[in-house]
Amino acid sequence: MEQETIKLELIEWLTKLNDLETLNYLKVVKESRYVNNDWWNDLTEQQIQGIQRGLKDIDEGRIVSHEDVKRKYGL
């Protein structure tokens, strides 16, 4: 797909988009290209806490391998 076609599809999609969370996310993505900013600073407190919980789980050995999950769900 050509670059101009992709741009037009995205413009059309954006004009119909009513999801504020997605719009805010896209704005962060756009701005991150022009500002040397760490994406961590743009996370919500809830997102940071979730990441920290996950890292603590890893440190404490509460993990399940990708293979085990695939086997459990028949993938």
Phi, psi and omega per residue, in radians:
M1 nan 2.361 -3.102
E2 -1.307 2.705 -3.090
Q3 -1.011 -0.763 -3.115
E4 -1.134 -0.650 3.114
T5 -1.138 -0.741 3.111
I6 -1.087 -0.769 3.134
K7 -1.038 -0.799 -3.131
L8 -1.111 -0.714 3.094
E9 -1.080 -0.748 3.135
L10 -1.158 -0.713 3.120
I11 -1.067 -0.804 3.130
E12 -1.065 -0.775 3.135
W13 -1.093 -0.767 -3.114
L14 -1.117 -0.650 -3.119
T15 -1.154 -0.401 -3.135
K16 -1.729 -0.129 -3.049
L17 -1.314 2.232 -3.141
N18 -2.046 0.113 -3.103
D19 -1.547 1.837 -3.072
L20 -1.080 -0.647 3.138
E21 -1.085 -0.772 3.116
T22 -1.146 -0.725 3.113
L23 -1.077 -0.762 3.115
N24 -1.113 -0.698 3.096
Y25 -1.072 -0.812 3.140
L26 -1.091 -0.620 3.096
K27 -1.122 -0.731 3.104
V28 -1.089 -0.749 3.124
V29 -1.063 -0.806 -3.139
K30 -1.054 -0.835 -3.088
E31 -1.212 -0.495 -3.111
S32 -1.189 -0.362 3.117
R33 -1.282 -0.424 -3.037
Y34 -1.899 -0.211 -3.114
V35 -2.082 2.301 3.082
N36 -1.375 1.379 -3.014
N37 -2.160 2.451 3.099
D38 -1.365 2.192 -3.108
W39 -1.039 -0.430 3.135
W40 -0.993 -0.625 -3.111
N41 -1.196 -0.278 -3.124
D42 -1.689 -0.039 3.140
L43 -1.341 2.627 3.042
T44 -1.343 2.854 3.110
E45 -1.038 -0.682 3.126
Q46 -1.095 -0.722 3.118
Q47 -1.148 -0.737 3.124
I48 -1.089 -0.778 3.138
Q49 -1.097 -0.686 3.119
G50 -1.103 -0.738 3.106
I51 -1.137 -0.756 -3.138
Q52 -1.116 -0.663 3.068
R53 -1.087 -0.740 3.132
G54 -1.108 -0.754 3.115
L55 -1.124 -0.654 3.097
K56 -1.139 -0.729 3.089
D57 -1.015 -0.755 3.119
I58 -1.084 -0.840 -3.133
D59 -1.023 -0.588 -3.083
E60 -1.662 0.167 3.039
G61 1.375 0.198 3.121
R62 -1.548 1.339 -3.111
I63 -2.328 2.779 3.048
V64 -2.304 2.303 -3.102
S65 -1.212 2.727 3.089
H66 -1.042 -0.706 3.126
E67 -1.087 -0.726 3.122
D68 -1.100 -0.704 3.124
V69 -1.152 -0.779 3.109
K70 -1.040 -0.751 3.129
R71 -1.116 -0.766 -3.110
K72 -1.057 -0.682 -3.069
Y73 -1.767 0.207 3.056
G74 1.149 0.630 -3.136
L75 -1.733 nan nan
